[in-house]
């Protein structure tokens, strides 16, 4: 199992390098330049020449790439051109919002999609099977921006002044704050260091932070603000997971070992969950890992609609202002998370099917 893990880690290294390289060169093909995008009418030839020299953008692109690689290997993701702040600090501030949103959306997608897929497979060609497939097709076709606006309209305006009213934007209401755990516990933390930024990252995960510090007002407020964007973001992954679960279960339910288990007189629940579902898990786990990319991609629109200060918002602003370091740093961070999840998915194969270890 250790060799299997090491092989998967080694395979992940060129993937990250490829993402890093493609991102670096691709964003420089976008029309425009950082000076013109940020200074607008003030961007004269002389000012832009000084601007590019200060930011190192006047050097040949290969030299810029070499400097960028050198900084990456030293753990330096650079500074934002527009905000003049280290990228690592911005990641520690913004990434937790997207992580919480993505995890919440994935939990909703799995907890709804998997049971629907199982029931649809067990009741093949029944009304619930037809409704599940129709709902899945609608869910896959549903634009996130439209669904987000509809959810905000229904739960914030139509259901206003009812127990079902939900906040349409933001992460916390006014008057409620989430104090990081290191401040609650009186730790002296320098947020300019790597250790301090790591603590800041975990402190900005509002739900776990409010739980361990028992800030119950912040916990419930964060949870209520997270429901609508998580529901909007979970729709497409939920539909795909339901369809894949149904397909995998239908294939497994026709296998000989399932019929043998039924012939032995085992209870239906034991046959379905222990013999059928576990053997149908591999394609389901695979599709769950792949849906992480869909979730992060949809987070850009979702965060914009629901006014969440996460990765999506800062990437959108960085693209419009040609802030190359932000685009490069955040894309690399997202790619690292995506590769990490897929590594965990690969390792889960060895647990689901011990033959893979060999």
N, C-alpha and C positions, 0 to 999 in steps of 0.2 A: 504493500500500500504506500510506503514511503517513496519508492521509486516512481510509482504512478503519480503521486503528488508532485514530485520534483520535475517529472516530464511535463506536466501541465503548466507548472510555473515557468519553465524554460520556454515553452511555446508562447506564453503570454508576453514575454519580453519583446520579440519582434513585432507583435501586434501593437503594443504601446508605441514603439519607435515609429511604426508606419503611420499611426494616428498623428503623432507629433509632427512628422515630416509633411504629411499631406496638409494638415491644418496650417502649418507655417507658410507653405507656398501658395495654398489655395486662397487664403484670405487676401493675399497681395495681388490677386487677379481681379478683385472687386474694383470697379471703377472708382476713382477718387483717391484721396490720400488723407492721413490724419490731420495735417495742418489745415487744409481747405474745409474738411468736415467739421472741425472744431472751432475755427476762427471765422468762417464764413466770409463776409465782405472784407474783413480786416486782413485776410490772408494774402498780403502782397508778396512779390517774389523775394524781396530782401528778408521779410519776416519769416517766410517759409524756409528759406535757406538756413537761417539761424535756428529755427524750430527743429528742422531735420537733423542739424548738426548736434544739437543738445540731446536729442533722443536716439542718436546713432542710426538714423534712417537714411543718412547720406552715403553710407558705405554700400559696396556691392552686396547683392542679396545673399550670395554664398558666404561672404564674410559675416553678415548678420546672422545667418544660420549657424555658422561655427561658434560665434559668441553665445548664441542662444543655447546650443548644446552644452557648451562649457558651463554656463550658469545652471542649467538643469542638473547636470551631474554634481554640482556643488550645492544642490537643494534650493537654488534661487530661481523663482518663477518670474522675476522682474517686477517692475513698477507700472502701474496704470498710467498711460499717457494723459488721460483726461483728469483723473482724480489724484494723481501723484501719490498713490499709496501702494504698498507692497501687495502683490497678488495673493500671497498666503493669508494676509489679514482679511482681504475681501472674501476669500474662500471660507475662512472661519466664520465670517458674519453671514454670508448668503447661502452657502451650501446646506446648512442644517434645515432651512425652510423647505428646500426642494427634497431633501432626504425624508423629512417627515411626511411631506405630501405624497411622495412616491411610495413610501412604505404603507401609508394609509390606503392609497389607491390599490396597491397590490394585495393587501389584506382583504379589502372589499371584493376585488376581482376573484380571488381564490375561494373565499368563504361563500360566495354566491355561485360562481361558475362551476366549481367542482361538484357540489351537490346537485345542481341542475343537470349537469352532464351525466351523472350516475343515474338519476331518476329517469332521464330521457332514454338512456340505454336499457334500463330495466323495463320500461313501458314503451317499447319500440312501436312506432306507428299509432300510438294513442294520442289523445288530445294534448296531454302535457308535452309529449315529444314534439308534436307539430308546433305548439306554442313556443317551446324552447328554441327550435330551429329558426322560426320566424323572428323571434326576439333577438337571436344571435345575429341574423342578417341585418336587422335594423340597427343593432348596436354597432356592428362593424361599419355601417354606412353613415352613422351619425357624426356630423362634424362637431369637434369638441367646442369650438367657439360658440356655435349655435346652442348646443346643449347647456353650456355654462351660463349663457345669458338667460335661457329659459328657466333653469333651476333658480337663478338669482331672482328672476321676476316672480316666480311662483312662491318661493319660500320667504322672500323678503317683502313682497308687496301684496300678492293675493292672500297669503296666509298671515298678514300682519295682525298683531294683537291677538294671536292664537297661540296655543302651546307648541305649534309646529313651526313657528317663525324662526328663521335662522339668519345670521348675519351674512350679507352678500359680499363683504370685502374685508381686507385686513387680516391680521393675525391675532390681535388682542383689541378689546374695546378700550376707549379712553378711561383712564382711572385705574386700570389693571396693569400691573407690570410683572415681568418674569425676572426675578433676580437670580443670576447664575450661582450655582452651588458653591463656587470658590469664594464668592463674596459673602454668602450666607454663613459659611463656615469660617470666615475671617482669614482666608489664605492670602498671603502677599504674592501676587502673580504679576509678572512682567509680560504684558501682552505683545511685546515686540519680539520675544524669543519664540522658538519653535514649540517649546513646551507650553508656554503661555497661550499660544494660538491653538494648540491641541485642546487645552482646557476650555478655551473660548468656544471652540467648535461644539464640544459636548454641552457646554452651558447654554448654547443657543438652540439646542434640541429641547424645545419648550415642554413637551409632554413628559419625557423621562426626567428632565431637570425639576419640573414642578412636583413630580411624584416623590423623588428622593428627598426634596427639601420641604415637602408637605405644604406647598403653596396651592391650596385647593381651589381658590378663586381663579388663579392663572390656569390651572389644569382644565377646569370645566370650560372656561372661556376659550382656551386654545382648541379644545375638542369640538366645541360648537362651530368655531370659525373654520375648522378643517373639513367639516362634513360635506359641504357643497362642492368645493374644488376637488376633493377626493372622489366624490360620486361622479363628477364630470370626467375626471381623468381615468376612472376605472372602467368606464363603459366598454371601450373597444377591447382591452385585455380580458374583461369578463366574458364577452361574447366569444372570443377566440378560445379561451380556456374551456368554456362549456362545450364548444364543438369538438375540441380535441379530446376531452374527457369522454364524451359520448362515443366518439369513434374508437378510442382505445378500449373502452369497456365492451363495446359490441364485438370487437375482435377477440378479447380474452374470454368472454362468456361462452364462446363456441368451442373452447379448447377442451381436450380430453380430461385434463386434471380437474376442471370445474365440474364436468359431468360426474367424474369419479367421486368428488367431494359430496355432491348431491346424493349420489347412490349410497354413500356411507351413512346417510341420514343426518348430516350436519345441518344445523339451523341456517336459514337463508342469510341471516346477518353475518354469520361466520364465513359462509361461502363467498359472499359478496365482498366483505371488507378484507378478510385475511387471504383468500386465495385469488379472487378476481382483481380487486382494486389495487393491491400491492403490485401485482404483475403488470397492471396497466399504468403504473405511476411514471415509468421512464419517459414516454413521450409527453406526458403532462408536465413533469418537472422540466423537461427541455423547453417546452413552449412558455412556461412561467419565466424561465431565465431570459428567453429572447424578448419577452414582453417588457423587460426593464428598459430596453432601448425605446420602445414605443412610449413608455411612461415619461422618460426624460425628454423625449421629443415633444410630447404633448404638454409638458410642464411650461414651455415657453408661452403658449397661448393661454393656458389655465391661469398662470400667475399674473399675466397681463389683465385678464378679465376680472379676476378676484382681488387685484391690487395687492399681491403678495411680493415682498421684496426678497426674491430668491434668485436662483441661477438664471432662470428664463428671462427675468426682467433685466438683469445686468448684462446678459449676453445680447439682448435686443438693443439696449442702449449702446453697447460696445460696437456692434456691427454698424449702427447708423453713424457713429462718430469715428469709425475705423481705429478703435482702441485695440491694436494688435495684441499686446501682452494679456489683456483680459480674455480675449477670445482664445488665445493659445493656452493659457493657464487653466481656465474653466473647462475647456474641451478635454484637456489632458486629465483633469480630475474626474470628469464624467466617464471618460474612457477607462480610467483605472477602476472606478466602481463597477462598471459594466463587465470588465475582465474578471474582477474579483468574484462577482456573482456567478459568472459562467464557470469559474474555477470551482466554486462550491457546488454548482450543478454537476460538473464532471465528477467531483469526489462523491457526490451522492449516488452516482451510478454504481460505484463499488459497494455501497451499502445495500442498494436495492437489488443488485445482481452480483453476487460474489465472484462469478466467472470472469467479470471484467477486470478484476485485479490481476489476473494472470495473462 
